[in-house]
Amino acid sequence: MLNKISLILLLFNALGTVQAQDFAYRTFKDTRIINAHSVETLPKSKLDIRIGHRFGDLFGAGGGWTTFYGLESAADVMIGGEYGITNNLTAGVYRSKGTGELRQLVNGVAKYRILRQQSDAPSAISLTGVGIFSISAMEKIQSKATLPVS
């Protein structure tokens, strides 16, 4: 039992100590959590370029070995970037392939940090507002259906 405790303590020491101040200034280490936005904004004058890829079906229709279990099927591809206008305001533009009927999308995002947790404040809350819009760059499809004349 003593050897297990010693090993755990040695592991924590090797990994380094975590200081409370690190958590008080940054809630997350990135502006994204997988594909969703976090409360973090980019620092002033910083540019973040991103390339995203969503894979196809792992199994089932369109999946399996023929598409290397979805890795060769691009369900959606996105490329773009965000820029830190101020430490509290980030804006970005992305282009994505899209899926289904909504394709060739131009996506815009604006993030404004309203409240940031501080080590000397009694509150440990971070609050950021995010606005997102999408515009399709596809050509308009003309309907061939005719209305009956009465």
C-alpha positions in Angstrom: 0.0 0.0 0.0 2.8 2.4 0.9 4.5 1.6 -2.5 1.3 2.6 -4.4 1.0 5.9 -2.5 4.7 6.6 -3.1 4.2 5.9 -6.8 1.2 8.1 -7.1 3.0 11.0 -5.3 6.0 10.5 -7.6 3.7 10.6 -10.7 2.1 13.9 -9.5 5.5 15.4 -8.9 6.8 14.3 -12.3 3.7 15.8 -14.0 4.3 19.1 -12.3 2.2 21.0 -9.8 -1.0 22.8 -10.8 -1.4 26.3 -9.4 -4.8 27.8 -8.7 -3.9 31.0 -10.5 -3.7 29.2 -13.8 -7.4 28.2 -13.5 -8.5 31.7 -12.4 -7.2 33.4 -15.5 -8.2 30.9 -18.2 -11.2 28.7 -17.9 -10.1 26.6 -21.0 -6.8 26.5 -22.9 -8.4 27.0 -26.3 -11.2 29.0 -28.0 -12.9 25.7 -28.9 -14.1 22.5 -27.1 -14.1 19.9 -29.9 -16.4 21.6 -32.4 -18.1 24.0 -30.1 -17.0 27.4 -28.8 -15.5 27.9 -25.3 -15.7 31.1 -23.2 -12.1 32.0 -24.3 -11.4 34.8 -26.8 -8.1 35.3 -28.7 -5.6 37.8 -27.3 -5.4 41.2 -29.2 -3.7 40.9 -32.6 -3.6 37.1 -32.6 -4.7 35.1 -35.7 -6.0 31.5 -35.4 -6.3 29.5 -38.6 -8.4 26.3 -38.4 -9.1 23.4 -40.8 -11.9 21.1 -39.7 -13.1 17.8 -41.1 -16.1 15.7 -40.2 -15.9 12.1 -41.3 -18.5 10.0 -43.0 -20.3 7.0 -41.5 -18.3 4.4 -39.6 -20.5 1.5 -40.5 -23.7 1.1 -42.4 -24.7 2.7 -45.7 -21.7 4.6 -47.1 -19.4 3.3 -44.4 -17.3 0.2 -43.8 -14.2 -0.9 -45.6 -15.0 0.7 -48.9 -14.6 4.2 -47.4 -12.1 3.1 -44.8 -14.7 3.3 -42.1 -15.7 6.9 -43.0 -12.1 8.4 -43.1 -12.3 8.8 -46.9 -15.8 10.3 -46.9 -15.7 14.0 -46.1 -19.1 14.7 -44.5 -18.1 18.4 -44.1 -14.8 20.3 -44.5 -14.2 23.8 -43.0 -11.3 26.2 -43.4 -11.1 29.7 -42.0 -9.7 31.9 -39.2 -10.4 34.1 -36.3 -8.7 37.3 -35.2 -8.4 38.9 -31.8 -9.5 42.5 -32.3 -9.2 43.2 -28.6 -8.5 40.9 -25.7 -12.3 40.7 -25.2 -13.5 40.7 -28.9 -12.8 38.0 -31.5 -14.2 37.9 -35.0 -13.8 35.2 -37.7 -14.8 34.0 -41.1 -15.0 30.3 -42.3 -15.9 28.6 -45.5 -17.4 25.1 -45.2 -18.6 22.5 -47.7 -21.9 21.9 -45.7 -24.2 18.9 -45.9 -27.6 18.2 -47.3 -29.3 21.1 -49.1 -27.2 23.7 -47.3 -23.8 23.7 -49.0 -21.0 26.1 -49.9 -21.5 28.0 -46.7 -19.7 31.2 -45.6 -19.8 31.3 -41.8 -19.1 34.3 -39.6 -18.5 34.4 -35.9 -18.1 37.1 -33.3 -17.3 36.5 -29.6 -17.3 39.1 -26.8 -16.1 38.3 -23.3 -18.6 39.8 -20.9 -17.2 38.5 -17.7 -13.9 36.7 -16.9 -13.1 34.9 -13.7 -10.5 36.6 -11.5 -8.4 35.2 -8.7 -9.2 38.1 -6.4 -12.9 38.2 -7.1 -15.5 36.3 -5.0 -17.1 34.9 -8.2 -15.7 32.2 -10.3 -17.8 32.8 -13.4 -16.8 33.3 -17.0 -19.4 34.6 -19.5 -18.9 35.1 -23.2 -21.5 36.0 -25.9 -21.2 34.3 -29.3 -22.9 35.3 -32.5 -22.8 33.0 -35.6 -24.3 33.5 -39.0 -24.2 31.4 -42.2 -24.8 32.4 -45.8 -25.0 29.9 -48.7 -22.9 30.8 -51.7 -24.8 28.3 -53.9 -26.6 29.5 -57.0 -30.3 29.9 -56.6 -32.3 26.9 -57.9 -35.2 27.8 -60.1 -38.3 25.8 -59.4 -39.6 24.0 -62.5 -43.0 23.4 -60.9 -45.9 25.4 -62.4 -49.0 26.4 -60.6 -52.4 25.4 -61.9 -54.4 28.2 -63.5 -58.0 28.4 -62.3 
